Amino acid sequence: MDIIQSYGLILIILAAVFGFLMAYGVGANDVANAMGTSVGSKALTIKQAIFIAAIFEFAGAYLAGGSVTSTIRGGITDAAFFVDAPELMVYGMIAALLAAATWLIAASYFGWPVSTTHSIVGAIIGFAAVGVGFDAVHWDKVGGIVGSWVVTPILAGILAYMFFMSAQKLIFDTDHPIANAKKYVPFYMAFAAFIMALVTVQKGLKHIGLDISTANGYLMALVLGVIVGLVGKVAISRIKIDPAADKKMQFNNVERIFSVLMITTACCMAFAHGSNDVANAIGPLAAVVSVVSSGGEIASKAALAWWILPLGGIGIVIGLATLGARVIKTVGTAITHLTPSRGFAAELSAASTVVIASGAGLPISTTQTLVGAVLGVGLARGIAALNLGVVRNIFISWVITLPVGAGLAIIFFYILQFFFSL
């Protein structure tokens, strides 16, 4: 207690600085989930993607980042273990922020798309297991995270394969691709609007206190999907194409239609991502501020100070603008060659997987989900369409994320404990 009272302001400043660095790492690495496929398919340039993502990521983080956040991310640790030594909670959360931020920034520099959620969870596991005791960690939660490394990419890959092959058979492999695009694309638009509405409700709007039940959420999404499908049908029917145009020209026009769909889905994903994953940075920060402000009381929930949410939003935008292009290029161009229709299939399957996993309560990494979707699209054209060297490096980075985060957090935890106990 004496340490918290004596060094409270210093601890909050450290947590704020490292929380900002964590948000910077989230922006640098995770925003590729929303924009990588759009850039890879040339629907957007890097600069356009960064500009659009900055707007929607910040809007999601600031407007829907939440008035209340869990003190312990994902229920990984038991708060009861810190009641008699709240300074350990403070040291641990500060160490976890610095550890996760360090790993995310390093991974972003090398262009590796890793999970920001798994980075912070690994860091919290590290300090809790070593600094407090193995019993302080809910190991069943850890098992679920490890399982998600396999389940979510495979599910997203299968869905992406199905979406891609359906577009091939219904539109591209036919004698009249434009005519069939006018016929079938409105259904893709309706389904995309339905899924994106669900993502926004489940991963975004729930944070601003809107009491939307699951049934009402699905109903709203269904109505929006029907409206978008009908509007899309009218808009696409007005497209005039020279009947004498060759098939290549028709393909190009179909891809232009999918480009518009991709940009729309990317904006929705960016908003939902900002609202959801900003918690990886502000959750531990809010925990530190709560414990210090209350004089050492451990609460299960931590109300956010007014400055925490904008700090996270600004950190995400700066990270995206300065280092985000590296991971965007990896996801968008290095794994496999993407066109707008392929990118749309990947984006839609990733969003669908998020909805399915959220409904089932499965731990999920949006990074691993989208990479799995891109792999599914690539495999639809054969194994040769994939850059296996890049895929190998990505898988390795996934496996080492948890232990690296844990190891760094343990080191930083002991350093903080040493300095503040002098």
RAKATA-V578382 format. One record per backbone hydrogen bond with DSSP energy under -1.0 kcal/mol. NH is the residue of the N-H (numbers start at 1). CO is the residue of the C=O. E is the energy in kcal/mol with one decimal. If there is no record, write none. Layout:
BEGIN
nh:NH co:CO e:E
nh:NH co:CO e:E
END
This chain:
BEGIN
nh:5 co:1 e:-2.3
nh:6 co:2 e:-2.5
nh:7 co:3 e:-2.8
nh:11 co:7 e:-2.6
nh:12 co:8 e:-2.2
nh:13 co:9 e:-2.4
nh:14 co:10 e:-2.5
nh:15 co:11 e:-2.5
nh:16 co:12 e:-2.5
nh:17 co:13 e:-2.5
nh:18 co:14 e:-2.6
nh:19 co:15 e:-2.4
nh:20 co:16 e:-2.3
nh:21 co:17 e:-2.0
nh:22 co:18 e:-2.3
nh:23 co:19 e:-2.4
nh:24 co:20 e:-2.5
nh:25 co:21 e:-2.3
nh:26 co:22 e:-2.3
nh:27 co:23 e:-2.5
nh:28 co:24 e:-2.4
nh:29 co:25 e:-2.1
nh:30 co:26 e:-2.0
nh:33 co:30 e:-2.1
nh:34 co:31 e:-1.3
nh:35 co:31 e:-1.9
nh:36 co:32 e:-2.2
nh:39 co:35 e:-2.1
nh:40 co:36 e:-2.6
nh:41 co:37 e:-2.0
nh:42 co:39 e:-1.4
nh:43 co:38 e:-1.8
nh:44 co:38 e:-1.7
nh:49 co:45 e:-2.8
nh:50 co:46 e:-2.6
nh:51 co:47 e:-2.2
nh:52 co:48 e:-2.7
nh:53 co:49 e:-2.9
nh:54 co:50 e:-2.2
nh:55 co:51 e:-1.6
nh:56 co:52 e:-2.2
nh:57 co:53 e:-3.3
nh:58 co:54 e:-1.9
nh:59 co:55 e:-2.2
nh:60 co:56 e:-2.4
nh:61 co:57 e:-2.7
nh:62 co:58 e:-3.3
nh:63 co:59 e:-2.6
nh:64 co:60 e:-1.4
nh:69 co:302 e:-1.3
nh:71 co:300 e:-1.5
nh:75 co:72 e:-1.6
nh:76 co:73 e:-1.6
nh:78 co:136 e:-1.7
nh:81 co:78 e:-1.6
nh:82 co:79 e:-2.0
nh:88 co:85 e:-1.7
nh:90 co:86 e:-1.8
nh:91 co:87 e:-2.9
nh:92 co:88 e:-2.6
nh:93 co:89 e:-2.6
nh:94 co:90 e:-2.2
nh:95 co:91 e:-2.7
nh:96 co:92 e:-2.7
nh:97 co:93 e:-2.2
nh:98 co:94 e:-2.1
nh:99 co:95 e:-2.7
nh:100 co:96 e:-2.8
nh:101 co:97 e:-2.4
nh:102 co:98 e:-2.4
nh:103 co:99 e:-2.1
nh:104 co:100 e:-2.6
nh:105 co:101 e:-2.5
nh:106 co:102 e:-2.1
nh:107 co:103 e:-2.9
nh:108 co:104 e:-2.5
nh:109 co:105 e:-2.0
nh:110 co:106 e:-1.5
nh:111 co:108 e:-1.0
nh:112 co:107 e:-2.8
nh:119 co:115 e:-1.6
nh:120 co:116 e:-2.0
nh:121 co:117 e:-2.4
nh:122 co:118 e:-2.5
nh:123 co:119 e:-1.8
nh:124 co:120 e:-2.3
nh:125 co:121 e:-2.5
nh:126 co:122 e:-2.1
nh:127 co:123 e:-2.1
nh:128 co:124 e:-2.2
nh:129 co:125 e:-2.7
nh:130 co:126 e:-1.9
nh:131 co:127 e:-2.3
nh:132 co:128 e:-1.5
nh:133 co:128 e:-2.6
nh:136 co:133 e:-1.9
nh:137 co:134 e:-1.5
nh:138 co:76 e:-3.2
nh:139 co:137 e:-1.3
nh:141 co:138 e:-1.1
nh:142 co:138 e:-1.1
nh:143 co:139 e:-2.0
nh:144 co:140 e:-1.6
nh:145 co:141 e:-1.7
nh:146 co:142 e:-2.4
nh:147 co:143 e:-2.2
nh:148 co:144 e:-1.6
nh:150 co:147 e:-1.3
nh:151 co:147 e:-2.4
nh:152 co:148 e:-1.2
nh:154 co:150 e:-1.5
nh:155 co:151 e:-2.7
nh:156 co:152 e:-2.7
nh:157 co:153 e:-2.5
nh:158 co:154 e:-2.5
nh:159 co:155 e:-2.3
nh:160 co:156 e:-2.6
nh:161 co:157 e:-2.3
nh:162 co:158 e:-2.2
nh:163 co:159 e:-2.8
nh:164 co:160 e:-2.8
nh:165 co:161 e:-2.6
nh:166 co:162 e:-2.2
nh:167 co:163 e:-2.0
nh:168 co:164 e:-2.1
nh:169 co:165 e:-2.5
nh:170 co:166 e:-2.7
nh:171 co:167 e:-2.0
nh:172 co:167 e:-1.7
nh:173 co:168 e:-3.3
nh:174 co:171 e:-1.2
nh:180 co:176 e:-2.3
nh:181 co:177 e:-2.2
nh:182 co:178 e:-2.5
nh:183 co:179 e:-1.1
nh:184 co:180 e:-2.9
nh:185 co:181 e:-2.4
nh:187 co:184 e:-1.2
nh:188 co:184 e:-1.4
nh:189 co:185 e:-2.8
nh:190 co:186 e:-2.4
nh:191 co:187 e:-2.5
nh:192 co:188 e:-2.7
nh:193 co:189 e:-2.6
nh:194 co:190 e:-2.2
nh:195 co:191 e:-2.6
nh:196 co:192 e:-2.9
nh:197 co:193 e:-2.1
nh:198 co:194 e:-1.8
nh:199 co:195 e:-2.5
nh:200 co:196 e:-2.4
nh:201 co:197 e:-2.3
nh:202 co:198 e:-3.1
nh:203 co:199 e:-3.1
nh:204 co:200 e:-1.1
nh:205 co:200 e:-3.1
nh:206 co:201 e:-1.0
nh:207 co:204 e:-1.9
nh:208 co:205 e:-1.5
nh:210 co:205 e:-1.0
nh:212 co:210 e:-1.9
nh:217 co:213 e:-2.6
nh:218 co:214 e:-2.3
nh:219 co:215 e:-2.2
nh:220 co:216 e:-2.9
nh:221 co:217 e:-2.2
nh:222 co:218 e:-2.5
nh:223 co:219 e:-2.5
nh:224 co:220 e:-2.4
nh:225 co:221 e:-2.4
nh:226 co:222 e:-2.3
nh:227 co:223 e:-2.3
nh:228 co:224 e:-2.8
nh:229 co:225 e:-2.5
nh:230 co:226 e:-2.3
nh:231 co:227 e:-2.6
nh:232 co:228 e:-2.9
nh:233 co:229 e:-2.2
nh:234 co:230 e:-1.9
nh:235 co:231 e:-2.5
nh:236 co:232 e:-2.9
nh:237 co:233 e:-1.8
nh:239 co:236 e:-1.6
nh:245 co:242 e:-2.4
nh:250 co:246 e:-1.9
nh:251 co:247 e:-2.8
nh:252 co:248 e:-2.2
nh:253 co:249 e:-1.8
nh:254 co:250 e:-2.2
nh:255 co:251 e:-2.5
nh:256 co:252 e:-1.6
nh:257 co:253 e:-1.5
nh:258 co:254 e:-1.9
nh:259 co:255 e:-1.9
nh:260 co:256 e:-1.5
nh:261 co:257 e:-1.6
nh:262 co:258 e:-2.6
nh:263 co:259 e:-2.2
nh:264 co:260 e:-1.8
nh:265 co:261 e:-2.4
nh:266 co:262 e:-2.6
nh:267 co:263 e:-1.9
nh:268 co:264 e:-1.8
nh:269 co:265 e:-2.5
nh:270 co:266 e:-2.3
nh:271 co:267 e:-2.1
nh:272 co:268 e:-2.5
nh:273 co:269 e:-2.8
nh:274 co:270 e:-2.7
nh:275 co:271 e:-2.1
nh:276 co:272 e:-1.8
nh:277 co:273 e:-3.0
nh:279 co:276 e:-1.1
nh:280 co:277 e:-1.3
nh:281 co:278 e:-1.2
nh:282 co:278 e:-2.6
nh:283 co:279 e:-2.4
nh:286 co:282 e:-3.0
nh:287 co:283 e:-1.9
nh:288 co:284 e:-2.1
nh:289 co:285 e:-2.4
nh:290 co:286 e:-2.5
nh:291 co:287 e:-2.5
nh:292 co:288 e:-2.7
nh:293 co:289 e:-2.6
nh:294 co:290 e:-1.7
nh:295 co:292 e:-1.3
nh:296 co:291 e:-2.8
nh:302 co:69 e:-1.8
nh:304 co:67 e:-1.5
nh:308 co:305 e:-1.5
nh:311 co:307 e:-1.5
nh:312 co:308 e:-2.1
nh:313 co:309 e:-2.4
nh:314 co:310 e:-2.9
nh:315 co:311 e:-2.1
nh:316 co:312 e:-2.2
nh:317 co:313 e:-1.9
nh:318 co:314 e:-2.5
nh:319 co:315 e:-2.4
nh:320 co:316 e:-2.3
nh:321 co:317 e:-2.5
nh:322 co:318 e:-2.1
nh:323 co:319 e:-2.3
nh:324 co:320 e:-1.1
nh:328 co:324 e:-2.1
nh:329 co:325 e:-2.1
nh:330 co:326 e:-1.5
nh:331 co:327 e:-2.6
nh:332 co:328 e:-2.6
nh:333 co:329 e:-2.6
nh:334 co:329 e:-1.5
nh:335 co:330 e:-1.2
nh:343 co:339 e:-3.2
nh:344 co:340 e:-2.5
nh:345 co:341 e:-1.9
nh:346 co:342 e:-2.2
nh:347 co:343 e:-2.8
nh:348 co:344 e:-2.9
nh:349 co:345 e:-2.1
nh:350 co:346 e:-2.2
nh:351 co:347 e:-2.3
nh:352 co:348 e:-2.3
nh:353 co:349 e:-2.4
nh:354 co:350 e:-2.1
nh:355 co:351 e:-2.0
nh:356 co:352 e:-2.5
nh:357 co:353 e:-3.0
nh:358 co:354 e:-2.5
nh:359 co:355 e:-2.3
nh:360 co:356 e:-1.7
nh:362 co:357 e:-2.5
nh:369 co:365 e:-2.2
nh:370 co:366 e:-2.3
nh:371 co:367 e:-2.5
nh:372 co:368 e:-2.1
nh:373 co:369 e:-1.9
nh:374 co:370 e:-2.6
nh:375 co:371 e:-2.4
nh:376 co:372 e:-2.1
nh:377 co:373 e:-2.1
nh:378 co:374 e:-2.3
nh:379 co:375 e:-2.9
nh:380 co:376 e:-1.2
nh:381 co:378 e:-1.5
nh:382 co:379 e:-1.7
nh:385 co:382 e:-2.0
nh:386 co:383 e:-1.7
nh:387 co:335 e:-2.4
nh:388 co:386 e:-1.1
nh:391 co:387 e:-2.1
nh:392 co:388 e:-2.5
nh:393 co:389 e:-1.9
nh:394 co:390 e:-2.2
nh:395 co:391 e:-2.4
nh:396 co:392 e:-2.4
nh:397 co:393 e:-2.2
nh:398 co:394 e:-1.9
nh:399 co:395 e:-2.1
nh:400 co:396 e:-2.1
nh:404 co:400 e:-2.6
nh:405 co:401 e:-2.5
nh:406 co:402 e:-2.4
nh:407 co:403 e:-2.9
nh:408 co:404 e:-2.6
nh:409 co:405 e:-2.0
nh:410 co:406 e:-2.1
nh:411 co:407 e:-1.9
nh:412 co:408 e:-2.7
nh:413 co:409 e:-2.6
nh:414 co:410 e:-2.1
nh:415 co:411 e:-1.9
nh:416 co:412 e:-2.5
nh:417 co:413 e:-2.5
nh:418 co:414 e:-2.2
nh:419 co:415 e:-2.4
nh:420 co:416 e:-2.4
END
